[in-house]
Amino acid sequence: MVASVTERAVVDGLRALGLSSSSSVVVHASLRSFGRVEGGAEAVCRALVEVCGTVLVPAGTWDATGVPGPPGLPRPHNAYVGATTWAEFDDALANATPFAPDLPVDRELGQIAETMRQRFPHERGAHPLLSYLAVGTHARHLVEAQRPDWPLGPFEALADLDGDVLLLGVTHTSDTAIHLAEQQLDRSRFHRYAKAAPGVWMELPNIPGESHRFDDIAPDLAGATRSVLIGECRALRVAIRTVLAAVRRRILADPAALLCGDPACRCGAALQQRLGLLADPARSREDATASRPGPAR
C-alpha cells in the first residue's frame, strides 16, 4: 500500500523545487495526483501558502455565469455557435448567475482552487468568466492586473515579478501562461458572453482557446524545468518568462505551433487569427504596441 502524503511532505517537496517566501507562483493542480493526502486539499493549500510568498490560482465561474452568444452577433474566426433564437438566449440568461466574489470556483478547476477560496484570506479578480484568486504578498497586485478585456493580465504581472508556473500532477495542457504568449501574438483571442446583472449580458474579448497540444512545448522547457515527486504527484516548476519566450519562438517560427489540425476545433480559428495579422503588415505594426494593454486602473 502506498503511504499517504503528509502536509510536511508537500512542504518539503515544494522547497526541493527551490520555492521560498520570495516566490510568486501560479498553481495548476490535481489533488488526486498526490494519492491519499492527510488533510486533503486544505493541507496542500497550507503547504503552498507556507512555502510561497504569493500563490495565484484560477478561479473561473463559467459554469454559473456563462451564457451563449445572442443571435445575430457573429465575430470573425470566433469558433462559437450562439443561441439560435432570442427566446433561447433569454432563457439561458435567466438561468445564469451574475458574477460575485463569493461564487464557487468551477469544479473542473479542482478542489485546491476552491479550498483556497473557502479557507484562506485572498484577493479575487472580478472577471465574469475567468477570475483568478491570489493569496500572499503580491495578491492584490496580481488580481488588479486583470480587466474584463484582458483576462490574462495576472500572468503578465506574475512575469514582471519573475514568477513561476507550478504544475502539480498536471501537464502543460493546464498551463494558461501559454495562452498569454498566444494572445500577445494575436492568436487564440475569442469573444464569449456572461451574465453581468439580472437581465444584463456582456461580451468579453480575449478569451483563450484550446490547449490539448500544449504538451508539445515540454521538450523546449525541459532544461529549465525543475521536477520532484511528492507522493505520486509529479511537481514541475518553470519560470513563466521562460514559458512565454519558448512559446513565442515556436509561434514566430510556425503560426500553427501547438495547435491541432482538426477543422472543427477552435485551433483552426486561432490559426486564422494569427494568419490574418501576418497578412496585414499595417495591422501587425499597430498590434506590436497594442497587443499588450496598459496597467489596470
C-alpha positions in Angstrom: 0.0 0.0 0.0 1.3 3.5 -0.9 1.8 5.7 2.2 -0.3 8.7 2.5 1.2 12.1 1.8 1.6 14.5 4.7 1.5 18.2 4.7 5.1 18.2 5.7 5.9 16.1 2.6 4.3 18.7 0.4 6.2 21.5 2.1 9.5 19.6 1.6 8.7 18.8 -2.0 7.9 22.5 -2.8 11.2 23.6 -1.1 13.1 20.9 -3.1 11.9 22.7 -6.2 13.6 25.9 -4.9 10.5 27.7 -3.8 10.6 30.1 -0.9 8.9 33.1 0.7 10.2 35.2 -2.1 8.5 33.1 -4.7 5.4 34.0 -6.6 3.7 31.1 -8.4 0.6 30.3 -10.5 -0.6 26.9 -9.5 -2.4 24.4 -11.7 -3.0 21.3 -9.6 -4.7 17.9 -9.4 -5.3 16.8 -5.8 -5.9 13.2 -7.0 -2.4 13.1 -8.5 -0.9 13.0 -5.0 -2.6 9.8 -3.9 -4.1 10.0 -0.5 -3.2 13.3 1.3 -3.6 13.6 5.0 -5.8 16.7 5.4 -6.9 16.7 1.8 -6.9 19.8 -0.3 -6.6 22.1 2.7 -3.2 20.5 3.6 -1.9 21.1 0.1 -3.1 24.7 0.3 -1.5 25.3 3.7 1.8 23.9 2.3 1.6 26.3 -0.7 0.9 29.3 1.4 3.6 28.3 4.0 6.3 27.9 1.3 5.5 30.5 -1.3 5.2 34.3 -0.8 2.3 34.6 -3.3 0.1 31.9 -4.7 -2.2 32.5 -7.8 -4.9 30.0 -8.8 -7.6 30.0 -11.5 -11.0 30.8 -10.0 -13.3 30.9 -13.1 -17.0 30.7 -12.7 -18.0 30.0 -16.3 -20.5 27.2 -15.4 -22.5 29.7 -13.3 -22.1 32.9 -15.2 -21.6 31.9 -18.9 -24.3 32.4 -21.5 -24.4 31.6 -25.2 -23.8 34.4 -27.7 -27.0 36.2 -28.7 -28.5 35.7 -32.2 -27.1 37.8 -34.9 -23.7 38.7 -33.4 -21.1 36.9 -35.5 -17.4 37.6 -34.9 -14.7 36.5 -37.4 -12.8 33.4 -36.5 -14.6 33.1 -33.2 -15.4 29.3 -33.4 -18.6 29.7 -31.5 -22.3 28.9 -32.1 -24.5 31.1 -30.1 -28.2 30.9 -29.3 -30.4 30.5 -32.5 -33.3 32.5 -31.1 -33.8 35.3 -28.6 -36.2 33.0 -26.6 -33.3 30.5 -26.2 -30.9 33.3 -25.3 -33.3 34.9 -22.8 -33.9 31.5 -21.1 -30.1 30.9 -20.7 -29.7 34.5 -19.4 -32.4 34.0 -16.8 -30.8 30.8 -15.6 -27.3 32.1 -15.3 -25.8 33.8 -12.2 -24.1 37.2 -12.2 -20.5 37.1 -11.0 -19.9 37.7 -7.3 -16.7 37.3 -5.3 -18.2 34.5 -3.2 -19.2 32.3 -6.2 -17.6 28.8 -6.1 -14.8 28.0 -8.5 -15.8 25.9 -11.4 -15.5 22.2 -10.4 -13.2 21.3 -13.3 -10.6 23.7 -11.9 -10.2 21.4 -8.9 -10.5 21.1 -5.2 -7.3 23.0 -4.4 -8.5 26.3 -6.0 -11.9 26.0 -4.4 -10.4 25.2 -1.0 -8.1 28.2 -1.3 -11.2 30.4 -1.9 -13.1 28.9 1.1 -10.3 28.6 3.7 -7.7 31.4 3.1 -7.8 35.2 3.1 -7.4 36.1 -0.5 -7.9 38.7 -3.3 -10.1 37.7 -6.2 -10.5 39.3 -9.6 -13.9 40.2 -10.9 -13.8 38.9 -14.4 -17.3 37.4 -15.1 -15.9 34.2 -16.6 -12.2 33.8 -15.8 -11.4 35.3 -12.5 -8.2 34.5 -10.6 -7.6 34.3 -6.9 -4.4 35.1 -5.1 -3.0 34.7 -1.6 0.1 36.4 -0.1 2.4 39.3 -0.6 1.5 40.3 -4.2 -2.0 39.0 -4.2 -3.7 42.4 -4.9 -1.1 43.4 -7.5 -1.8 40.2 -9.5 -5.6 40.3 -9.5 -5.7 44.0 -10.2 -3.8 43.3 -13.4 -6.9 41.6 -14.8 -9.5 43.6 -16.8 -12.7 42.5 -18.5 -11.0 43.0 -21.9 -7.7 41.4 -20.8 -8.3 38.3 -18.6 -4.8 37.0 -18.6 -3.3 40.2 -17.2 -2.3 38.4 -13.9 0.2 36.3 -15.9 1.9 39.5 -17.2 2.1 40.8 -13.7 3.5 37.5 -12.5 6.2 37.6 -15.2 7.1 41.1 -14.0 7.7 39.6 -10.6 9.9 36.8 -12.1 7.3 34.3 -11.0 6.9 30.7 -11.8 4.4 28.2 -13.3 3.9 25.4 -10.8 2.2 22.2 -12.2 1.2 19.7 -9.5 0.2 16.5 -11.2 -0.9 18.1 -14.4 0.9 18.9 -17.7 1.3 21.9 -19.9 -2.2 21.3 -21.2 -3.2 23.1 -18.0 -0.6 25.8 -18.3 -2.6 29.0 -19.0 0.6 31.1 -19.4 0.9 29.5 -22.9 -2.4 31.3 -23.8 -0.9 34.6 -22.9 2.0 34.1 -25.3 -0.5 33.2 -28.0 -2.6 36.3 -27.3 0.5 38.6 -27.4 0.9 37.3 -30.9 -2.7 37.9 -31.8 -3.8 34.2 -31.6 -6.5 32.5 -29.6 -8.4 35.6 -28.8 -12.1 34.7 -28.7 -15.3 36.6 -27.7 -17.5 34.9 -25.1 -20.5 36.0 -23.1 -21.6 36.2 -19.5 -24.4 37.5 -17.3 -23.4 40.8 -15.8 -26.5 41.6 -13.7 -30.2 40.5 -13.7 -31.4 40.8 -17.3 -28.0 42.1 -18.5 -25.4 40.3 -20.5 -21.9 41.4 -21.7 -19.5 40.4 -24.4 -16.0 39.6 -23.2 -13.0 39.6 -25.6 -9.6 37.8 -25.5 -11.0 34.6 -24.0 -8.3 31.9 -24.7 -8.9 28.7 -26.8 -7.8 25.1 -26.8 -4.8 23.7 -25.0 -4.7 20.0 -25.9 -1.5 20.3 -27.9 0.3 22.4 -25.4 2.5 19.5 -24.2 4.4 19.9 -27.5 6.3 22.7 -25.7 7.6 20.4 -23.0 10.9 19.5 -24.8 11.6 23.2 -25.3 11.3 23.7 -21.5 13.0 20.5 -20.3 16.3 22.1 -19.5 14.7 24.9 -17.5 12.2 22.8 -15.6 12.8 21.6 -12.0 10.9 18.4 -11.0 10.2 16.4 -7.9 7.9 13.6 -6.9 5.6 14.4 -4.0 3.8 11.2 -3.1 2.5 10.1 -6.6 2.4 13.7 -7.8 5.0 14.9 -10.4 5.5 18.5 -9.5 7.1 20.8 -12.1 8.4 24.4 -11.7 9.4 26.6 -14.6 9.8 30.4 -14.8 6.8 32.0 -16.5 9.1 34.2 -18.6 10.8 31.0 -19.9 7.4 29.6 -20.9 6.4 32.8 -22.7 9.7 33.0 -24.6 9.6 29.4 -25.7 6.0 29.6 -26.9 6.8 32.9 -28.7 9.7 31.3 -30.5 7.5 28.4 -31.6 4.7 30.6 -33.0 7.0 33.0 -34.7 8.6 30.0 -36.5 5.3 28.3 -37.2 1.9 30.1 -36.9 0.3 26.7 -36.3 2.6 25.6 -33.5 0.8 23.9 -30.5 -2.5 23.8 -32.5 -4.2 20.7 -33.7 -5.3 20.2 -37.3 -9.0 19.4 -36.6 -11.0 21.9 -38.7 -13.9 21.7 -36.2 -11.7 22.7 -33.3 -11.0 26.3 -32.1 -7.4 25.7 -33.0 -8.3 26.3 -36.7 -9.9 29.7 -35.8 -6.9 30.6 -33.6 -4.6 29.9 -36.6 -6.7 32.1 -38.9 -6.5 35.0 -36.4 -2.7 34.8 -36.5 -2.6 34.4 -40.3 -4.8 37.5 -40.6 -2.3 39.6 -38.7 0.6 38.3 -40.8 -1.3 39.1 -44.0 -1.8 42.7 -42.9 1.6 44.4 -42.2 -0.1 47.7 -41.2 -2.2 45.9 -38.6 0.9 44.0 -37.5 2.8 47.2 -36.7 -0.2 48.6 -34.8 -0.5 45.4 -32.8 3.1 45.4 -31.9 2.3 48.2 -29.4 -1.4 47.4 -28.8 -1.3 43.7 -28.1 -0.1 44.3 -24.5 -2.7 46.6 -22.8 -1.6 49.1 -20.2 -1.9 48.5 -16.5 -5.3 48.3 -14.9 -6.6 51.4 -13.2 
